[in-house]
Amino acid sequence: MMVDSTLTQVGKNLSEAMRILGDGQRELEVGTERQRFSRSSIPGPLQGDGQDVAAILHLVHNLIHEEEEEEDKPSQHRMQNVGEQGHMALLGHSLAAYISVLDRERLRKLTTRILSDTTLWLCRLFRYENGSAYFHEDDRDGLVKVCRLVINARYEEYASEGYAVLSFKQPVIYQSASGRPGLGQHLCSQLGLPLSSLCTVPCNTIFGSQHQMDVALLDKLIKEDIEAGKLPLLLIANAGTPGAGHTDKLARLKDLCDQYSMWFHVEGVNLATLALGQVTSAIMAANRSDSMTLTPGQWLGLPAVTAVTLYRHEDPALSLAAGLTSSQPVAKLRALPLWLSLQYLGHNGIVQKIKHAATLSQQLLQKLKTLASIKTSGVVSPIPPISGASLRDVLGSLMLSIVEDELSSPVVLFKFSQEMSAASSGGSVDGYCAGEKEVLDAFNRWLGEQLVQLVPTSGVDVVELEDEGTCVRFSPLLTAAVLGTQQGDVEALVEKLSELVPVMSSTMCLRQDFREETHRHSPSLIYMEEPSWPGLGVVRYEPQAEGMDESRRKQELEKINTELLKKLQDLDTDITFSTGPEFGTEEDCIFVGMVTEDVDVSELVDTIAALGRDIEESGRLLENMTEVVRKGILEAEIQLQKANEEKLMEEGVIRQLPLVGSVLNWFSPVQSSVKGRTFNLAAGSLDSTEVTYSTKAQTGRPSLQDTPSSSSKKLPGQRLFRRSVAGSDSFSETSSIGQAEEITRDGSTTPSRSIHPPISQPAPEDLHSASNVFPEKISESSEPMQRQEEAEVASEERQPEGQEMEQSGR
């Protein structure tokens, strides 16, 4: 069998291009200057001599991975898993360009065959008999063309009169409140209709899913529009809402459309299950629709594949006028990538991919039901009291609707539940009601973000729903084929979920305790109401200094809280401290993250208050140090002058003579009463150096590391803010052994990592405690010690020259 050499070359070029673009480790074989230029985001001039294909592909590769190379870390964005079927789809785009240059007759025959085959395969695959297909890049474009078709069909003079005929009887398009956001506005914009032609139908509020269109209310709205002289034109139903994946009551909606001669259009991810062997009745009703939009590229993991709108209409002229068909053969080549991909996968391969995604969703749903702290979708609103024998019928149909919707939808929606978690952990959330929904939304948003980072191949994301709030969504039909999700990824997702939920539950139960402990330290610690923060809470340390203006107070507030945050981040603890979200409303605050159930909230708050107080006192001391030093020097001069006068009176004038005094001191030594002085920066006073020289050691008070700030004693290796429980393994065995060895070797722990070190070792016997007292923060720094020694040296240098000679003589 002979193969066109050009087609063979196209395939080879595509394979080479995919190899170059997919090789993330391949380096450019050009100079460093060109490589640096290619990474630049600034457009450059067009080169005169041109470049070869390899250099251009390398340029594309660098532009794709530019952010990763600048940040020097791998990208966390989900990359599509382009398999063999993906290569076939990409090959289709290359072949479409080649086929478009064929002669007109050959091009017409080829495009007609491609379009006919693809339409037939899709209609049989998704159980849509006698349908036509329109292939479009924008998944909304098919619905726009269908609306034009319906307008042409319902308004006979529209082709000649145009929009003028619409003014006599305004068309109305109905959509669900759970539909795609912005879809109705896009239709009105493309069709030139006013927004008054769009009617949004609310969802159920009493019976059934809260994401399903209220059929009874729709019937009422249609009757009101007919009485107002409007024309009900089209109804958009969902077989899998964008947020929750729920399916409208398609059978009842179709009957309603037949009653009022309306066009019935269906879209949604659940339409993919029509290809399976067993399909629920709720989804099977979609094959009765007048049109449906499919997105096989997402379901099958095919890149750059068009969406497809299947429709039934007998008048080809109207379809051509609406743009659903085209007389241009090149326009039909949009189906070529899908035509190649469907042949490569085959019927069994397509069904297997969709079945695999549905199996993953059922697997996750069954495992989530075993987690007491997780609430899945499918819960309906409370049922009002119903009298009579109709209660059994209502409950029976309601439960059937819930079970059928849960089994038919491949979308799993779950969220962290506060009530269930509080009951399971034994904690109490009494008194915590303000902003509860916002707090739960923040926690579930954090949960979704963590799962995305920990198990990126699972494909979960975070959705915001009107009634349920923030939820985590698992929609494998949209992500499994793209990311290559397997059952092991679902197992890993459940495992990480079981690890994160207890932490969230503990944090939720301890938030009220954290609030109360913070109020206990008022006014130095202020609890900041930030319900959107997923953590224990937010605090701010307020300086207690008086007499500061607003500008100075704001600077002091920022300085203290910034330094306090650094000290808290240096502590040996699992708790995270941060400045909060990037675009948060609160500034200069300490945001405390998630905590476990064994955290001592009282000790945590006490430590925050103590560290903030130390920082404030240290800053105040440094500000007053200049004045203290000046006064201390003046006092030192006065005392030294007074000591010299007393020495002169005690020893006499003869001993002060240089030569005579030395001889006299040799034969008759005298004990001088003049003592050295040391300057205490903390107290601003002069003290004697007698104790310093007798013990040959500087004195001072124990530092913060040597002063326990809590009555509880920490075991070696135990992290801060943990309650000690007998027999509990709240810290790892390896960490405790490592900490014990470090304490034995060094005698103390690292100051920056813990404020509760073990008991320090006793000092040698020849060292005695001194009377000089230093504040805690001064003892932590070497600068005050250095200034003390400088003051001491200065006091000795001010002694008279004769005295120095006497001391040297002795």
C-alpha positions, 0 to 999 in steps of 0.5 A: 500500500503506497503512502503519500510521502508528504503525509509521512513527512507531516507525521515525522515532523509532528513527532519531532516537534512533540519530542522537543517540546516535551523534553523539559531537560533539553538545553539549547544548542545555541549560545548563551546570549541567544538563550537569554534573549529567547527567555526575554518577555520583550518582543524582539526584531524579526531576524533577517536570515530566518531560523530553522525548525529546531531553533523555532521549536526550542524558542517555543519550549523556552517560552512555555517553561519561562516562569519555571526557569525564572523561579528555579522551581518546577511548575505546580500547574497541571499539565495535560497527559498527552498520550498516543490519542492526543498525538492523533488529535494534534496530527489532525490539525497538521493534516487539515492544513495539508488537505486544505491545499488539495484541488477543490473536487478532491477536497469536497469528497474528503471533507464530506466523508470525514464529516459524515463518518464523525457525525454517524459515530457520535450519534450512535455512540451517544444514542442520538438517532437521526442527528446532524452535527456542528463542530465548533471551537467555542463550546457556546457557539453551537447553542448560538447557532441553534438559537438562530435556527429556532428564530428562523423557524419560528419567525417566518419573515425573519430572513427578509424583515430581520430583527423587526419581526421580533418586536411584535412578539419578543422571544424568551430563552429559559435557563436554569439558575444553576447553569453556566455563568454568563451563558445567557448573557452571551446568547443575548449578545450574539443574537442581538436580543435584549436581556429581557429576553432571558428568563432565569428559572430558580431551582427547587427549594423544597423537594429534590435537589437544590440544583435542579430546575423547578419544573412547576415554577417554569410552567408558571413563568411560561404561562405568564410570558404567553399572556404578556404576548411573548414567544417561549423560544428555547429551554436550556437544561443541564445534564450535570450542572457546572458546579454540583453535577446534578441533572435536571428532570429532563423527561418532564422538561421535554414534555413541557417543551412539547406542550408549548412548542419550545426547542429543548437543548441539553448540555452537561458533563453527565451526557458522557454516560450515554455511551455506557452500557447501563444508563439511568433514566434521568440521563437517557431522557436526554436523547429526546432533546432537540439538540445537545452539546458534547465536549469529547475532548475533555472526556477523552483527554484529546487536546485541541479537539472541537466541541460538538452540537448534535441537533435534529432538524429537517430543513437544510436551508434553515440550518445553512442560514443559521450557520450549522452547516457550511458550503465551504469544504475547509470549514468541515475540516474542523472535524478531522482531529476528532475523526482521527482520534475516534478511530484510534481509540475505537468504540471500546476504548472510548467506552472504557475511558468514560467507564473508568471516570465513572468508576473513580467517582463511585470509588471516592463516593463510597470511601467518603461516606466512611468519614464522619467529618465529611458531608457529600452532596445529595442532601436535600432541604428539610421537608415541611409537614405533609398530612394524609397518605401522600407522605409515603408517595412523596418520600418514596419519589424523593428518595428515588430522585436522590439515589438516582441522581447520586448514582448517575452523576460522575461528579462528587461534591464534598465538604468539611462539616463543622457539626459532625466534626465537633461531635466526633472529636468531643469538642465544643463550639458553643458560643461560636456562631457569628460568621460560621458559614464564612469560617466553614467556607474558609476551611473548605477552601483551605482543604481543597487547596491542600488536596490540590497540592498533595495529590495533584493528579486527582484533579480536585478543585474548589467550587463556590455554590450558593446554598452549600457554600465552598465545596471540593469537587471531584469530576473525573470526566473532566480531568481523569483522561487529561491528568491520568488519574488512577484508583491509586490517586483516589486512595491517596486522596482519601488518605490525605483527607483523613489526615487533614480532617482531624486537624481542621476539626481540632482547629475549629473546636479550639478557635473559641478557646483561642479567642477567650485566651486572647481577651484575657491578655487585653489590651496588649493582645487584640483578637481580630475578627477574620472569619475568612482565615482558615486557622486558629485565629488572628491576633495583634500586639498593641504597644502600651506606651503613652503619649505617642501620636498616631503616626508614631504609634502605627510605626511602632505597631508595625515594628513590634508585630513584624519582629514578633512574627519572626520570633514565633516562626523561629520557635520549635513548633508545628504551628504556622505563623504568617502575615495572612493572605496577600490581599487580606483586610487586616495588616500588622497581625499574626495569623495562626494556622491549623493546630492539632488537638493536643495544643495548649492554647493557653500556653500559646497565647501566653507565649505570644503576649510574653514575646511581644512584651519583651520586644516592646520593652527592649525597644523602649530600652534602646530608645532611652539608652542614649540618655541613660549612657550620658547621665551614667558617664557624668555620674561616673566622672563625679564619682571618680573625681570624688574617689581620687580626692578621698584617696589623696586625703587618705594616702597623703601628698608624699605618696602622690610624688612619682619617685618618692611615692614608689619608694614609700609604697615599697617599704610601707604598702597601703591598701587603696580604697578606690574601686573600679566601677561598672556601668549598668545600662539597664538600671542606669547606675554605677556598681563596684567591680569588686565582685567582678575581679574577685570572681573573674566573671561577668555577672548577669541575670538568666536569659530568656532561655534559662527562665521557664515561662511556663510551669509545665516542663517539656520532655526532650524532643517535645515541641512547644505548645503541646500538652504532656499526656502520659503514654502519648506519643505526641512526638516522634521517637527519633526526634526525642532521641536526637534532642536528648543527644543534643542536650547531653552534648551541648547542655542547652537547646538552641535559643531561637528554636525553643523557649522551654529548654531543659534544666541548664547544667550547674556552674563550676564551684569557683564561680559565684553569682553576682549582684549586677542585674541585666534585663532579659533582652540585654543578656541575649545580646553581646552589645550591652556586654561590650558597652559595659566593658567599655565603661569599665575600662573608661573608669580605670583610664580616668585614674591619676597617673600616680595611682597607675604606677602604684598599682603596677608597683604593688 
